[in-house]
Amino acid sequence: MLNIPKHAVVFTLAFALHSFAAPLSSSAPPTVKISNGTVIGSTQGAIDTFYGIPYADPPTGTQRLRPARVLTQPFGTITATAQPKSCPQFASQGLAAPDDPTQSEDCLIVNIQRPSVICQDAKLPVVLWIHGGGFEIGDANSDASMFIQKSIDLGQPFIFVALQYRLGAFGFLAGKEMRDDHATNIGLRDQRLAMEWVQDNIQAFGGDPSKGESAGAASVYDHLIINNGDNSYKNGTLFRAAIMHSGAALPSLEVTHSKPQDVYDTVVRAAGCSTTSDTLDCLRQLPYAQFLEAANSLPNAFGYRALDLAYAPRPDPSTEFFSVSPEEAMVTGKYARVPIITGNQEDEGPFFALYQFDLKNTDDLVDYLLSYFPLATKRDIVQLVATYPNDPRAGAPYNTGTDWILYPQFKRLASIIGDLDFILVRRCYLDEVWSTVPAWSFLGTYLSGSPVLGTTHVADLLEIFGGIPVSQPVDAMRTYYTSFFNHMDPNAISSAATALEWPQYNTTTRPLMNYGAAENTITTDDFRQPSAEQICVDRQRFRI
């Protein structure tokens, strides 16, 4: 086991000291004083909620497309009882209207939820939730009340913190202009600043800054490798454990590669800034609505190009913050040594394969995938595709036979996308780190055989936050995680839901916790191994 430093904030959920003596308040609304002001929240049942606490100066005006600044001015008293506005969403499903009253550039906030009956010095563990959404959509407004209530019932509560960060071009525009202005990976920098804010302020809410974890997926992994794996902060560390759902190392082209440079140039043209002497300054000066429209002139993840992402974290060798592609950091050992849980849903891919109706045969599929990866040869893609049978019975959603063939290559493409971006890259990651950190892995199959999507990407969010109709995996996952937050081990709490011992991952037996609809089982992480061997060897070929 690792020697975990005492002071650490992680990306998962948190540790709990069982302090339930005198409540922080009685009939009065929960009120917390921090360095920048006073925050007044609300109580529902046994949960206090504080919405929309700013952790940075507004990234508006000339601060657009710049790293966020630490909050410089007191905010007085905030009535934190209404859900905050989200950061501007990338154009998908009609989410990019510039006059949408639920979105704003001034969006760098955290939401905090905690048990209402605790002492101010309870020193509860802290869970930092980094929402997903392909770096394009999402917000901090997930309600963790049911999860926190479960931890209370188990006698091991935690505090839940959800953060917002800039998305799309607002947070992940790349190109040489962004590099030269020291403004790359802004969205990741937002997340890091929010983590530091939690370290500095969470004690006032009853949390222990030395007991922090983070949850999410690709963003969480990126924080494991930022600053070459150095997660120190002041006299401690920013996090002590991590949970990654549906994602791990996302191989990425450098910020100045021609592909992300083309994205920058496209935004500049759409904004009408091409003829200016300083295109980046022109983008900063644009009215919000005009910049949003230009930013959303690229394909998004919920269409034909799927996970060929226009906006994503990209390595910038000119700075140590995020200097190499994630898979390279993994291989060279430049990552934070903290315990991890990482896993997937069985059918990650169909969600992203709903639009490619022109893919009628293997040649079409090869050409489509080749357009994703400028560092791959056609031979590389042909060899990868050859490991996936041209038989819909073998594709995703799995266990559906010849049903749900939306187009000839649908189930085959769904399987490949799911493995390249989620499932088998997780195995590649575990192969590299299992001997250096305590690691546990899982696969969700509780909706296996469901029409079109199966046990789909994002179904796990319904497990964690509530809403899924299958109760068995919900209870099991919440209990295992509460144990992990409190003991750095998912097996420390004894309950009917967690009666099955969850083995640590290793490359000999490759144990996976299988969350099924009726029961949990331990299965072997060896499915589609020929495909894994293609994906895990020389992964830089598959940088997007």
Secondary structure, DSSP 8 states (H G I E B T S, - for coil): -----SS---BS--------SS-S-SSS--EEEETTEEEE-EEETTEEEEEEEE-B----GGGTTS---B--S--EEEE--S---B----SSTT---TT-TTB-S---EEEEEEESS--TT--EEEEEEE--STTTS--S----HHHHHHHHHTT---EEEEE----HHHHH--SHHHHHTT--SHHHHHHHHHHHHHHHHGGGGTEEEEEEEEEESHHHHHHHHGGGG--EETTEES-S-EEEES--------TTSHHHHHHHHHHHHHHT-TTSS-HHHHHHHS-HHHHHHHHTTS--TTSTTTTS-SS-----TTSSTT-S-HHHHHHHT-S----EEEEEETB-SGGG-SS-TT--SHHHHHHHHHTT-TT--HHHHHHHHHTS-S-GGGSSSTT-TT---SSTTHHHHHHHHHHHHTHHHHHHHHHHHTTTS-EEEEEE-TTTT-TTTSSBTTHHHHHHHS--S-HHHHHHHHHHHHHHHHHSSTTSS--STT-S------TTT-EEEEE-SS-EEEEES-TTHHHHHHHHTTGGGG--
